[in-house]
Amino acid sequence: MGLGLAAVVVNGALQAFLGVAAGVLALVSFSSAVLWGLAATDRLLLYPVHRLAAQAIHRAMGVAGVIFLVLHVWMNLIQHRIGAVPAFVPFADPHRPVLLGLGVLAGYLLLAVALAGAARGLLARTGEARRWRIVHICAYPAWGAALVHGLNAGRLPAPWVSVLYSVAVVGVIVALGLRLAFQDRGSPRRSAVPVRTAAPIRPEAAGRPPVRVGSGRQRQDG
């Protein structure tokens, strides 16, 4: 945010650079948050302490993404590259309604995911953890919409921007594929040893005298 304040005072060139760079860094941060969130769910390779570290990085990347997102919108507003209404109302831009609308929708969804993540403990205590999961799943379509917006909303991306976007896409696809491939292996395995049913209790074990066949007839004959 300090760079954003400096950009207002310094010159338009820095403002233009931050307007693009902040958007790229926002997408990279959110992509990293998705990657570390997927890693935090692994139970096959990671120990609990590793999963806790992955969750901490996941939250930190989410916070960084929100900061860069706010900076990205602010820089575009002060440069008059987007109006105040299209910046906050999806599909309200008269020139590029779809591309800018996807960016606005992605921003709202990612903010909702970040707020739901911050309130996860409260939702879990109140029995609303299911709602947190539903909101959290919205991170995937929001990430895809942000990717389409970032590649097409502005000018032709620089090579370093394309490289970062490509790495983010490949990383998320690989991490998601690994999670889907190994999610069953992380669950507790059932024992391969067949469970034996309990043997019927014999009368001797129950403390009862054994009943001999024909004993009643012998008593009557005697």
Secondary structure, DSSP 8 states (H G I E B T S, - for coil): -HHHHHHHHS-HHHHHHHHHHHHHHHHHHHHHHHHHHHHHT--SS--HHHHHHHHHHHHHHHHHHHHHHHHHHHHHHHTTSS-HHHHHSTT--SSSHHHHHHHHHHHHHHHHHHHHHHTHHHHHHTT-HHHHHHHHHTHHHHHHHHHHHHHHSSS---HHHHHHHHHHHHHHHHHHHHHHHHTTTTS----SS---------TTTTT-----TTHHHHHHH-
